[in-house]
Amino acid sequence: MRQAKILYKDEEAGVLTQNDDGSFVFRYHAAWLADSKKPGISLNLPKIEQEYSSKFLFPFFYNMLPEGSNKQIVCKYNRIDENDYFGLLLTTAKYDSIGAVRVIKIEKL
């Protein structure tokens, strides 16, 4: 299992998890849900208490990934399998992302 904090304008909005079977779960933090001024991170992931589940990386996060030769360079330089979308997301959306959302790996102790 791998996890990442999802930051919206540098505030932690929720957690994205890749389970051992390759499926994904996204859940908003209770504090984010409780604040009516905080928006959903995307139109496809509106604020709800129930977690989102998918067999594949959610389209919102998938669309944050590099493509083509940029993807090949990032994968080669960072030794990431080109089909490891979560690993690629953790590497590329940490600092350099378009929009207000960033993805930060949660390190296990």
Beta strands, then each sheet from edge to edge (+ up, - down):
strand 1: 2-8
strand 2: 11-18
strand 3: 24-28
strand 4: 52-54
strand 5: 101-105
sheet 1: 4+ 3- 2+ 1- 5+
end
